[in-house]
Amino acid sequence: MSEMYAKMFQGIQLNYGDPEVRILIAGDLYPGGINESYLMDKKETNIWNDFLLETSDHDFNIVNLECPLTTTYDPIEKQGINLFAKPDVINGIVSGGFNVLSLANNHIMDMGAEGLFDTIKICEQNDILYTGVGKNINEAEKPLLLNQGDFSIAIIAIAEHEFSIASRSQPGVNPFDARKNNAQIQKVNESSDFTLVIFHGGNEFYPYPSPDFQLSCRFLIDSGADAVICHHTHVASGFEIYKNKPIFYGLGNLLFNYEGFRQDNCYQGYAASLSISKRMINQFRIIPTVQARNLPGINIMHGCEKEKFRKELISKSKSVIDSEEIENRWFDFCNSLRITYLSRLFSLNRLERKLFAEGFPVFWRINRKNLIRIKNQIHCESHRTVLLTCIDGYLSNNHEQSKNV
């Protein structure tokens, strides 16, 4: 195992034989901010630099587009920021060699249905394939089929439930649903030679999978996926070989310059290069990249920077296969967020939050009886379904009333 990790930057041979197709999957792309004007003008040497050598050497180059491309400014109600970029950034995306976009993420609906439809339109006008979205759930669930000669690849893009999920009557993204995803994978395996699942999930800025997220990714492999690639954490996470198939738990950012990112590792990431043939990966390779905080563009890592990144990724990947360590790291991570999450849950005011953070029990708001009651409503599947339906109904009615005022 240690030898495999040591060789992963040069290429890991999983099976023998000649590959049919070479695919590169990169991390999160937000084409706004300081990169926007360069991408609009197609100044690829100012943005992609030596990364162009990699994209030019693959048959398909896939990236997670983390926002709609639109001139419409109509931000949806959500927790967190609303992102968007101008449609002409597609020029720079094309010049970077990307020909497939995964749109199943928590930001693609940030400017509503029109923002999504504008994005789809600009992709189609520029002959860029996309996956993971649709005008309703039936369309969003459809896999993307790539053909290279007689060889076929199916891509299923899914995302955790946040503010972008499609329904029977609403546009959006294909959600993670273990039962439905299992059926999707098994069905598409009947007609494809290789099935790749792109999963937008995990916890932001946490470089490890939670025990539950790891089980979900492994379940996708058990269902018949040949590889699982994850986005969303904005930091590079480790990977594992599960049943001779790779799971990458987070590629980090490819190009995502955002002032809210305080950690240096938010400006690092890696792309996964897969050389594949029927139902197997012949070889995969890690391509580490870096972007500057206040300058546009990315570069491939070299020298000491690459060696440091390599050692850190090896360490993370070794932790991934140690279930006890993953449990302990997850507990520590959640404990660090205890004040934040419980304060939000109970809507603590500024004074109450300060008291809570300093160790004083705010028993009039947070007490054992309340926590047991809330845990039961969240943990029990049937109670959680009722709770979510009630919240959705309240939000919908409240929104209609506010429009009529």
LINFEN-V407130 format. One record per residue. PSI is psi in degrees with one decimal (NA if undefined). Layout:
# LINFEN-V407130
PSI
PSI
This chain:
# LINFEN-V407130
-44.7
-39.2
-37.4
-45.4
-38.0
-28.1
0.9
-21.6
-17.8
-21.3
126.1
124.1
114.7
-37.4
163.6
158.8
165.8
128.4
149.2
-36.2
147.3
124.9
137.7
127.6
118.6
174.8
-145.3
134.2
116.3
105.6
23.0
-161.5
-142.0
-14.9
-15.8
-50.0
-35.7
-40.6
-36.6
-36.3
1.9
40.4
72.6
-30.4
-17.7
-15.5
-56.3
-26.4
-129.7
-5.9
-22.9
-28.0
-30.9
-48.2
-31.6
-11.8
10.6
153.9
-40.1
133.9
118.4
138.8
151.1
110.0
113.3
18.7
161.2
152.4
106.1
157.3
-3.5
129.3
96.3
69.1
135.9
162.5
125.4
172.0
130.5
-174.8
155.2
121.5
150.5
162.9
162.1
144.2
-31.6
-8.0
-14.1
-27.1
-47.3
-32.2
-43.2
-45.1
-20.2
-5.7
4.1
127.6
1.8
129.9
129.3
122.4
0.9
91.0
178.4
3.9
-11.6
-21.9
15.4
-26.9
29.0
-169.8
-39.6
-38.0
-40.6
-46.6
-34.1
-39.3
-45.5
-42.8
-45.2
-31.9
-47.3
-36.4
-23.5
16.4
35.1
129.2
151.6
161.9
156.2
2.7
166.6
173.4
-12.1
178.7
-34.6
-40.6
-40.3
-29.7
-15.0
130.1
156.9
128.3
122.0
136.3
131.2
95.5
-125.9
1.4
133.5
139.6
131.5
132.8
123.4
115.6
129.3
160.9
150.7
161.4
106.7
-109.8
26.2
9.5
135.0
158.7
-173.8
-28.1
-2.4
141.8
162.3
-153.7
163.2
118.8
154.9
121.2
106.0
-44.4
-45.8
-39.4
-36.7
-45.7
-39.2
-45.8
-46.6
-37.5
-45.4
-25.6
-20.7
-24.7
-6.7
157.0
-18.4
136.2
121.4
128.6
125.6
117.6
115.6
99.4
-179.3
-175.5
126.6
135.5
9.0
115.9
24.4
155.2
146.7
158.7
-38.7
-41.2
-38.5
-42.5
-39.0
-44.1
-40.6
-35.0
-37.4
-37.3
-44.8
-30.5
-15.5
0.1
145.1
-16.1
148.8
125.6
128.0
144.8
173.5
-30.0
-20.0
4.6
152.8
128.1
168.2
-178.1
167.1
158.4
109.3
117.9
42.5
19.9
140.4
143.3
118.3
116.4
-2.3
118.0
-9.5
-165.0
137.0
-62.4
101.3
81.1
108.4
129.8
-19.8
-12.2
113.2
-24.8
140.3
-34.0
-7.2
-12.4
16.8
157.6
-172.8
153.4
149.8
122.7
120.9
125.6
115.2
155.3
-171.1
115.5
21.0
157.6
121.0
-35.8
144.8
156.1
144.4
132.1
96.8
139.3
160.2
145.1
151.7
152.1
-42.9
15.3
149.4
160.8
172.8
165.7
155.1
139.1
148.1
166.5
-138.0
-36.5
-44.0
-41.6
-40.6
-44.3
-41.9
-46.8
-40.6
-39.9
-36.2
-44.6
-44.5
-41.1
-35.2
-36.2
-35.3
-35.9
4.7
99.2
-36.2
-42.3
-39.4
-41.0
-46.2
-41.9
-39.4
-41.9
-44.5
-41.0
-47.0
-37.5
-33.0
-19.0
6.4
-46.6
-45.5
-50.5
-44.4
-33.2
-41.4
-43.0
-40.9
8.0
50.0
138.8
177.1
-42.6
-44.6
-39.8
-40.6
-42.5
-43.9
-43.2
-29.1
4.5
4.6
130.9
118.5
67.1
-22.3
-14.6
-49.1
112.4
169.1
-41.3
-44.1
-41.6
-40.2
-42.0
-45.3
-41.5
-41.8
-39.9
-31.4
-39.5
-38.6
126.1
-45.7
-42.5
-39.8
-38.6
-43.5
-46.1
-46.7
-40.1
-40.8
-42.5
-44.8
-42.4
-41.5
-45.3
-40.2
-46.0
-41.0
-36.6
-42.7
-40.2
-39.2
-32.6
-28.8
-8.9
NA
